Amino acid sequence: MKYLICNLKAHKTYNEIIKYREYFININQEKINLILAPSNIYLPLFKKENINLAVQDISLNESLNLTGDISIDQLKSLNIQYAIIGHFERRKYYKETEYEILKKIKNALKSNIKVIYCIGETEEERERKVEYQVLEKQIARVFNKLDNKDLENIIIAYEPTYLIGNNTAYDILKIRSMIIFIKKLMQDYYQINSKVIFGGNVNIDNINSLAKLNVLDGFIVCSAILTPENIPIIISQITAQ
């Protein structure tokens, strides 16, 4: 089955998330791996539901004595199965380094939390025609330092950074080329058939054409899924292909 990861980022007040939850828990998940990533403060609201939960980031540290951190043990107690790591917004605004990203990935995997590892080139890198080299480096600097047994527990989320939150037109053939490149690289270097999903302003208007890319294993979506009624529409387009 394909994946649909619903990343709520910092959206929804308490009253709004209660209404969102009432709708979300009744969405048919039989044909889709549906994963919800709400703000950390709302994770307990979904603990007892039959929902795959993800955190939008994970602690860099294993210490329990750091003010403001959320420990992995706390996340595990809430039945968290996935962690989004390396998102462009974390890299850009929090200046996350590849060392920090790798450490977070190792912390998650050690605790049996699967990783959604975000990669993607900038518009400037694409204009300089170095996008393939950029992705290869982002992959190699992480995967080269992990045990092979852990690699199957990582989903790669390809998000061209200039598409995130923008209405830039898609080049479907280019997206297909990039996904094929990532999958071939994973097969050639690590002998693994990695799951690769796509993100970057995926919405109900473009999901039909994107879902026809049979090389994709799913999507990570934010803006479109803030209206929960859009989620079944997106699922139907993904599963119809």
C-alpha positions as CSV (number, residue, x, y, z in Angstrom):
1,M,0.0,0.0,0.0
2,K,1.0,3.6,-0.6
3,Y,1.6,6.2,2.1
4,L,-0.2,9.4,2.9
5,I,1.6,11.4,5.6
6,C,-0.5,14.3,7.0
7,N,1.8,16.9,8.4
8,L,-0.1,19.4,10.5
9,K,3.0,21.4,11.3
10,A,2.0,24.0,14.0
11,H,-1.6,24.3,12.8
12,K,-4.8,23.9,14.8
13,T,-5.8,25.2,18.2
14,Y,-7.1,22.8,20.8
15,N,-10.8,23.2,19.8
16,E,-9.8,22.9,16.2
17,I,-7.9,19.7,16.7
18,I,-10.8,18.1,18.6
19,K,-13.0,18.7,15.6
20,Y,-10.3,17.5,13.3
21,R,-9.8,14.3,15.3
22,E,-13.5,13.5,15.2
23,Y,-13.4,13.4,11.4
24,F,-9.9,11.9,11.0
25,I,-10.5,8.8,13.1
26,N,-13.4,7.8,10.8
27,I,-11.4,8.0,7.6
28,N,-11.2,4.6,5.8
29,Q,-7.6,3.4,5.9
30,E,-8.0,0.0,4.4
31,K,-6.2,0.9,1.1
32,I,-3.6,3.4,2.4
33,N,-0.9,3.7,5.0
34,L,-2.3,6.8,6.6
35,I,0.1,8.6,9.0
36,L,-0.8,11.7,11.1
37,A,1.8,14.1,12.4
38,P,0.1,16.6,14.7
39,S,1.9,19.0,17.0
40,N,3.5,17.1,19.9
41,I,1.0,18.6,22.5
42,Y,-1.9,16.9,20.6
43,L,-0.3,13.4,20.3
44,P,-2.1,12.1,23.5
45,L,-5.5,12.8,21.9
46,F,-4.8,10.1,19.3
47,K,-3.1,7.5,21.4
48,K,-6.0,5.2,21.9
49,E,-7.2,5.4,18.3
50,N,-6.2,3.0,15.5
51,I,-4.0,5.6,13.8
52,N,-0.3,5.6,12.7
53,L,1.3,8.5,14.5
54,A,4.4,10.5,13.6
55,V,6.3,13.2,15.3
56,Q,7.5,16.2,13.2
57,D,10.9,16.1,14.8
58,I,12.8,14.1,17.4
59,S,15.2,15.0,20.2
60,L,18.9,15.3,19.4
61,N,19.7,14.1,22.9
62,E,19.1,11.0,25.0
63,S,19.3,12.8,28.3
64,L,16.2,13.2,30.4
65,N,17.4,16.4,32.0
66,L,17.0,18.9,29.3
67,T,14.3,21.6,29.7
68,G,11.9,21.7,26.8
69,D,12.9,18.4,25.2
70,I,10.6,15.5,24.7
71,S,12.3,12.2,25.3
72,I,12.0,9.2,23.0
73,D,10.6,7.1,25.9
74,Q,7.8,9.7,26.2
75,L,7.1,9.3,22.5
76,K,7.1,5.5,22.7
77,S,4.6,5.7,25.6
78,L,2.3,7.4,23.1
79,N,2.6,4.7,20.5
80,I,4.6,6.8,18.1
81,Q,5.7,4.8,15.1
82,Y,7.3,7.4,12.8
83,A,9.5,10.5,13.0
84,I,9.9,13.1,10.3
85,I,13.6,14.1,10.3
86,G,15.6,16.5,8.2
87,H,12.6,18.6,7.0
88,F,13.7,21.7,5.0
89,E,12.1,24.0,7.5
90,R,14.2,22.5,10.3
91,R,17.4,22.8,8.2
92,K,16.6,26.4,7.2
93,Y,15.2,28.0,10.3
94,Y,16.9,26.0,13.0
95,K,20.2,25.5,11.1
96,E,20.1,21.8,11.6
97,T,23.4,20.2,10.4
98,E,23.8,16.8,8.8
99,Y,25.5,15.7,11.9
100,E,22.5,16.6,14.0
101,I,20.1,15.0,11.5
102,L,22.1,11.7,11.5
103,K,22.1,11.7,15.3
104,K,18.4,12.1,15.4
105,I,17.9,9.3,12.9
106,K,20.1,7.0,14.9
107,N,18.2,7.9,18.1
108,A,14.9,7.1,16.4
109,L,16.0,3.8,14.8
110,K,17.5,2.6,18.1
111,S,14.1,3.0,19.7
112,N,12.3,1.2,16.8
113,I,10.8,4.4,15.5
114,K,10.7,4.4,11.7
115,V,12.2,7.5,10.0
116,I,10.7,9.7,7.3
117,Y,13.9,11.3,6.0
118,C,13.4,14.5,4.0
119,I,15.7,15.5,1.2
120,G,15.5,18.0,-1.6
121,E,17.3,20.6,-3.7
122,T,16.9,24.3,-3.7
123,E,15.8,26.3,-6.7
124,E,19.3,27.7,-7.0
125,E,20.8,24.2,-7.0
126,R,18.4,23.1,-9.7
127,E,19.2,26.2,-11.8
128,R,22.9,25.3,-11.5
129,K,22.0,21.7,-12.6
130,V,23.5,20.1,-9.5
131,E,20.2,18.7,-8.1
132,Y,21.3,15.0,-8.6
133,Q,24.6,15.6,-6.8
134,V,22.8,17.4,-4.0
135,L,20.4,14.4,-3.4
136,E,23.2,11.9,-3.6
137,K,25.2,13.8,-0.9
138,Q,22.1,14.1,1.3
139,I,21.6,10.3,1.0
140,A,25.2,9.2,1.3
141,R,26.0,11.3,4.4
142,V,23.3,9.5,6.3
143,F,23.0,6.0,4.8
144,N,26.7,5.5,4.7
145,K,26.8,5.7,8.4
146,L,23.9,3.4,9.2
147,D,23.8,-0.4,9.6
148,N,22.2,-2.1,6.6
149,K,19.6,-3.7,8.9
150,D,18.2,-0.2,9.7
151,L,17.8,1.0,6.1
152,E,14.5,-0.7,5.5
153,N,13.1,1.4,8.4
154,I,13.6,4.7,6.5
155,I,11.1,6.2,4.1
156,I,12.7,8.9,1.9
157,A,10.6,12.0,1.4
158,Y,11.7,13.9,-1.7
159,E,10.6,17.6,-1.3
160,P,12.1,20.1,-3.7
161,T,12.4,23.0,-1.3
162,Y,11.1,25.7,-3.6
163,L,7.8,23.8,-3.9
164,I,7.1,23.7,-0.2
165,G,4.2,26.2,0.5
166,N,4.3,27.6,-3.0
167,N,2.1,27.3,-6.1
168,T,5.0,26.7,-8.4
169,A,4.0,24.7,-11.5
170,Y,5.1,21.0,-11.4
171,D,7.3,19.4,-14.0
172,I,5.9,15.9,-13.7
173,L,8.6,14.3,-15.9
174,K,11.3,15.9,-13.8
175,I,9.8,14.6,-10.6
176,R,9.6,11.1,-12.1
177,S,13.3,11.4,-13.1
178,M,14.3,12.4,-9.6
179,I,12.4,9.6,-8.0
180,I,13.9,7.0,-10.3
181,F,17.3,8.4,-9.6
182,I,16.8,8.1,-5.8
183,K,15.5,4.5,-6.1
184,K,18.3,3.5,-8.4
185,L,20.9,5.0,-6.1
186,M,19.5,3.1,-3.1
187,Q,19.4,-0.1,-5.1
188,D,22.9,0.3,-6.6
189,Y,24.7,1.4,-3.4
190,Y,22.7,-0.2,-0.6
191,Q,20.9,-3.1,-2.3
192,I,17.5,-1.9,-1.0
193,N,14.2,-1.1,-2.6
194,S,13.5,2.1,-0.7
195,K,10.1,3.6,-0.3
196,V,10.2,7.1,-1.8
197,I,7.4,9.6,-1.3
198,F,6.9,13.1,-2.7
199,G,5.9,16.4,-1.0
200,G,5.7,20.1,-2.0
201,N,2.3,21.7,-2.3
202,V,0.5,18.5,-3.0
203,N,-3.2,19.3,-3.2
204,I,-6.6,18.1,-4.5
205,D,-6.0,19.9,-7.8
206,N,-2.7,18.2,-8.7
207,I,-2.9,14.9,-6.8
208,N,-4.5,13.1,-9.8
209,S,-1.6,13.7,-12.1
210,L,1.0,13.1,-9.4
211,A,-0.7,9.9,-8.3
212,K,-0.2,8.5,-11.8
213,L,3.5,8.4,-11.2
214,N,3.8,4.7,-10.5
215,V,7.3,5.1,-9.3
216,L,6.1,6.9,-6.2
217,D,5.2,5.2,-2.9
218,G,3.0,8.0,-1.6
219,F,2.9,11.6,-0.4
220,I,3.6,13.9,2.5
221,V,1.1,16.7,2.6
222,C,0.4,19.7,4.7
223,S,-1.9,22.6,3.5
224,A,-4.4,20.4,1.7
225,I,-5.0,18.1,4.6
226,L,-5.7,20.9,7.1
227,T,-9.2,20.6,5.7
228,P,-9.9,17.0,6.8
229,E,-12.6,16.6,4.2
230,N,-9.9,16.7,1.5
231,I,-8.1,13.6,2.9
232,P,-10.6,11.0,1.5
233,I,-10.4,12.8,-1.9
234,I,-6.6,12.6,-1.9
235,I,-6.8,8.9,-0.8
236,S,-9.2,8.0,-3.6
237,Q,-6.9,9.6,-6.2
238,I,-3.9,7.7,-4.8
239,T,-5.6,4.4,-4.6
240,A,-7.3,4.6,-7.9
241,Q,-4.0,4.4,-9.8
